[in-house]
Amino acid sequence: MAETHVLFVEDDDVIREATQLALERDGFLVTAAPDGLTGLERFRADRPDIALLDVMVPGLDGVSLCRRIRDESTVPVIMLSARADSIDVVLGLEAGADDYVTKPFDGAVLVARIRAVLRRFGHASGPGGRGAEPVPEEPDGGVLRFGDLEVDPEGMEVRKGGLQVALTPTEMRLLLEFSTAPGTVLSRDRLLERVWEYGWGGDTRVVDVHVQRLRGKIGQDRIETVRGFGYKLRG
């Protein structure tokens, strides 16, 4: 099995070197960069399987780098932030990141989050990992229709008004959760568990920002907020 290639952008020498060694011990191939511009160059040259981006890096900050990567690719991105309550977390998610980890982080937690993201994207996840889990689909593999919105679970395609909608794998997993239970209120905790594979209480901002991104692509009124409970897809 080919090694999973990680791009790690971090300006702190000690953190960068220690994290690189820890990831390599877990079987990942790591390309490290000390600043955003170098990180962008290495991303374009190496096309890694996943990118870990520290928010505060020189040259091109992590949020801006995430936007540049997302303009070119749907490769998974995890942001690293030193402050859990920082606006940087939300900015990173809005820029297209799939998840974030707060610094200082435990190496085992970081590896678990990397593998969880990679499973959603269908990549191998290093030694001991597994491929993408099957996504829910209709028994007959049929296309799900909600007004002008069409969701094809088997073909992993979405169309709105007959035009294909480009979703990241995380957005697709989120939409599949909604579309296989239309009209059912899904709590943020359930979505964290089903889409992000959190086995513990996670930050619901991850869900909220991804719902907003999904609404921007399939229609603002398609996913309804049920205040105090969660979200539901209008049938």
N, C-alpha and C positions, 0 to 999 in steps of 0.2 A: 504494500500500500504506500502510495506516495506521501511524503511528509506534507503536513499542512503549513503553508507559508504565511507567516505573520509579519506585517509591517508595523514597527513600534516606533512612534515619534515622541521623544521625551528629551528635554534639554538638561535635566539633572543627571550628571554623569553617574552618580552612585546608583540612583533608581534605575536608570537605563541599563547599566551593566548587570545589576543584580537581577532585574526582571528578565533580561535576555537569557541569563544563565538558567534561571528557574524554568522558563518556558522551554529552553532547549533540553533540559533534563526530562521534561514531560514529552519529548519527542517532536516538538515543533521546530521548523526551520524559521529563524528570525532574521529579518533585516532591520537594523536599528538606524535611526536618523536623529540628529541633535536639534533640528529646526524644521519649520514647516516647508520651506522651499526645497530643502534637501529631501524631505519626506515625499513631496509631490514628484520630484524627479525619480525617486526610487520606486514610487508607486507605478509611474508610467513605464519604467524600464522593466520592472519585475512582475507586475500584475499579481500581487499577493492574493491569498484566499480571504484574508481579513486584515483590517487596519485598526490598531490601537492608537488613539490620538490624545495626547495631553492637551488640555484646553489652552494653557498658558505656555506657548513655545514661541521663540523669536522668529522674525522674518515673515512668517505667515502663520497666524494663530490657528489653533486646532479647529475652531468653528469654521473659519474661512477655508481651511484645508479640507474639512469635511464637505463643504459646499462644492469645492472644485472636484473632489473625488466623485460626489454624487452626480455632477454634471456629465461625467464620463462613464460611470459604472454603477451597478447595483451591489457591488461587493459589500459585505457587512462591515459596519463601523461601530466600534465601541469607544466612547469618550471617557477620558480619565480626568476627574475634577477633584481638587483639594477641598472643596466646600460643598457639602451635600445640599445646602439650602441656597446655593448660588444661582443667580440668573443664568450663569454659564451653562448649567445643566439643561435648562429649557432651550436656550439658544442652540446648543449642540443637537438636541433632538429635533428642533425645528429645521435645522440645517440638513437633516437626513440621517442622523445617527440612529442606530437600532437599539442601543442600550448605553448605559454608563456605569462606571464603577468609581466609588469615592476613594480618594487617597487619604491616608495610607491604606493599602489593601493587603489582604492575605493572599499569598500565591495560589493556594488551593481554590479560593473563591474566584480569583481571576480566571484560572483554567476552567473551572466549572461554567462560568459565564461565557467564555469563548466557545466551549463545546456546545452549549445550549444554542447560541446564535448560529453556529455552523450547522447544527442539525436542522434548523429552520431553513437554511439555505441549501441543504442537500450536499454539503461538503463532508468529506471524512473529517474526523475530529481528533486525529492523533491516536496513539496506542490506547487501547481500552475504550475508544469512542465507538460511535455507531453512525450509520448514515441517516438520511432524512426519514422521519417518521411519516407514515401514510397520513394524508389529509382526508378530512371527511368528504364524502361525496354521495350523490344520489345512488340508490341501488342499481338503477339502470344506466348510471353515468350520464344522465341527462343534464341539459343546461337549465340553470335556475334563472327565472325571470322575475324582475321586480320593476314594473313599468318599463322604462326605456333602458333599464340596467340588466345586463345578462352576465351571469357568472357560470363559467364552465369549469367545474372542479377537476374533471379528468384532464382537460387540455391546459388547465391552469391559465386561463385567459379571461379577461373581463372586457366587456364592450358597453359603451354608453351611447345611445342613439346610433348604433351600428358601427361606431368608431372604437378601435381598440384603445384601452386605457393601460398605461404603463404603471405597474405597481412594483414596489420592492417586495421581496419574499416575505418580509415581516408584515407589510400592508396586506399582502395576499392572504396570509394566515389569519390575520385579523378579520378580513372580509369573509373568509370561509366560516369563521365562528359565527358571525352574524347571519350569513345567508343560509346556513343549515338550521337555524332556529329563528326564522323571521317572526317578529312580533313578540319575541321572548326577551325580557329584560336580562341582560348579562351584566353582572357586577364587575367592577374593576378588578377585584381579587380573582374572580374566575378567569378573566381575560389574562391577567398576569400569569396565572398557573397554566392556562391552556396554550397561550401564544408565546410567552417569554419563558415558560417552564420554571418559574420561581416556586420552590418548595417552601418558601417562607414569605412573610409579608414584605412586599416590595414597594417601591415608590410609585404611586398611582399617576404621577405626572407623565411617566412613560406611556401609559395608556391614553391619557387625555391628549397629549401632543400627537400621538399616532392617529387617534380618531379625527383630530382636526385636519391632519394631512390627508387622511382618507376621504374626508368630506370634500376637501378641495378638489379631489379627482373624480368622485362619483356623484357629487351634488350635496350641497350644504344641508338640505332638508331630508336626505335619504336616511341618515342615522339620527335618531331622536335621543336627546338627553332626558332621562327620567331622574329628576333631581332627588338626591339622597340614596339612589339605588344603582344607577349605572346607565347603560345605553341599550337601545334596541333598533333593529333594522325595520323600517316601514315596509310592509308587504305590498 
